[in-house]
C-alpha cells in the first residue's frame, strides 16, 4: 500500500487546529501533552535531515494517542453541555481518530530520513546520525608500528 505524499507541515497544521479547538473543553494536561508534541513536530520541520527530531515526534504522537484516550474518557463533560462543548469534544475526538493515520505518514517520513524502527536497541542511546566528519586518529593503528614485523616474516629495521 502506497501512502500519499503529505507534507509534515500539513500534519502539524491539522493537529494544531484540532488541538486548539479541543482545548476549549479539555484544558490543562490535554493541552500540555499535545502542544509539546506539536513543538517536536516544529523541530522536525526546522531540521529536515534530523532522524532524532522526526523519531521524537513519531514517538510523541504514539504516546498522545493513549493519553488522549485517557483525557477524553476522564474529562468528557457528562453534565449539561452546550454547543461549544460538543464542538470542542468532537474536534478532540477527530484529532484522536486522525493520529494513527498521521503516525503512519510520519513513520514513512522517518524511514525516508534513514531512521529505523523506534523500538530497536540504541533508540534511547546516542544519536545514530552520521556526518561527513571523519577523525584522523583511529584506534586501528597500533601504538608501536614495528612491533609485529618479526611475526610477519619481515626484517626489523636497525635501531628498533
C-alpha positions in Angstrom: 0.0 0.0 0.0 1.5 3.3 -1.1 1.0 6.2 1.4 0.1 9.6 -0.1 2.9 12.2 -0.1 1.8 14.6 2.7 4.0 17.4 3.9 4.9 17.4 7.6 3.7 21.0 7.8 0.2 19.9 6.8 0.1 17.3 9.5 1.2 19.8 12.1 -1.3 22.4 11.0 -4.2 20.0 11.1 -3.3 18.7 14.5 -2.6 22.2 15.8 -6.0 23.4 14.7 -7.8 20.4 16.1 -5.9 20.7 19.4 -6.7 24.4 19.8 -10.4 23.6 19.3 -10.2 20.6 21.6 -8.6 22.8 24.4 -11.9 24.7 24.7 -13.3 21.8 26.8 -10.1 19.8 27.7 -7.6 22.3 29.1 -4.6 21.6 31.3 -2.9 18.3 30.7 -4.5 17.7 27.3 -3.2 21.0 26.0 0.3 20.4 27.5 0.8 17.0 26.1 -0.5 17.8 22.6 1.3 21.2 22.2 4.6 19.7 23.5 4.4 17.0 20.8 3.5 19.7 18.2 6.7 21.6 19.3 8.6 18.4 18.5 6.9 18.4 15.1 8.1 22.0 14.5 11.6 20.8 15.4 11.3 18.1 12.8 10.2 20.7 10.2 13.1 23.0 11.2 15.7 20.2 10.8 14.7 18.2 7.8 17.7 15.9 8.0 17.4 15.0 11.6 16.4 11.5 12.4 16.1 12.3 16.1 13.6 15.1 15.6 11.2 13.0 13.4 11.7 10.0 15.7 10.8 12.0 18.8 7.8 13.4 17.0 6.6 9.9 16.0 7.1 8.6 19.5 5.2 11.5 21.0 2.3 11.0 18.6 2.0 7.4 19.6 2.1 8.3 23.3 -0.5 11.1 22.9 -2.9 8.6 21.3 -3.1 6.8 24.6 -3.0 10.0 26.7 -5.9 11.5 24.6 -8.0 8.4 25.2 -7.5 8.8 28.9 -8.1 12.5 28.9 -11.2 12.4 26.8 -12.7 9.4 28.8 -12.0 11.1 32.2 -12.8 14.7 31.4 -15.6 14.4 28.9 -18.4 16.6 30.2 -21.4 14.5 31.3 -23.5 17.2 32.7 -25.2 19.9 30.7 -23.1 20.5 27.6 -23.6 23.4 25.2 -22.8 23.6 21.5 -19.3 24.9 22.1 -18.5 22.0 24.4 -19.9 19.5 21.9 -17.9 21.1 19.1 -14.7 21.1 21.2 -15.1 17.5 22.3 -15.8 16.5 18.7 -12.6 18.1 17.5 -10.6 16.4 20.2 -12.1 13.1 19.2 -11.4 13.8 15.5 -7.8 14.6 16.3 -7.6 11.3 18.2 -9.0 9.4 15.2 -6.5 11.1 12.8 -3.5 10.4 14.9 -2.9 6.7 13.9 -3.0 7.8 10.2 -0.6 10.7 11.0 1.7 8.2 12.7 1.8 6.1 9.6 2.7 9.1 7.5 5.3 10.3 10.0 6.8 6.8 10.2 7.1 6.8 6.4 8.9 10.1 6.6 11.1 8.7 9.4 12.1 5.8 7.2 12.9 8.2 4.3 15.3 10.1 6.5 17.1 6.9 7.3 15.5 6.0 10.6 14.9 2.5 11.9 12.1 1.1 14.0 11.8 3.2 17.2 11.9 0.2 19.5 15.2 -1.3 18.3 18.2 -1.3 20.6 20.1 2.0 20.5 17.0 4.2 20.0 17.3 5.7 23.5 21.1 5.8 23.3 23.3 8.1 21.4 22.2 9.5 18.1 22.5 7.3 15.0 23.1 10.2 12.7 26.2 10.1 10.5 28.2 13.1 9.5 30.8 13.7 6.8 33.3 14.3 9.6 35.9 11.6 9.9 38.5 11.5 12.7 42.2 11.2 11.7 43.2 9.3 14.8 41.8 5.8 14.7 42.1 3.0 17.2 43.0 0.6 14.3 46.6 1.8 14.1 49.0 0.1 16.6 50.9 2.2 19.1 54.3 0.7 18.0 54.3 0.4 14.2 57.2 -2.1 14.1 56.1 -4.3 17.0 54.9 -7.3 15.0 57.1 -7.2 12.0 59.2 -10.2 13.1 56.0 -12.3 13.4 55.1 -11.5 9.8 58.5 -12.6 8.5 59.7 -9.1 7.8 63.1 -7.7 8.7 63.1 -5.2 11.5 65.0 -2.0 10.7 68.1 -1.4 12.7 67.6 0.9 15.7 64.3 -0.6 16.8 
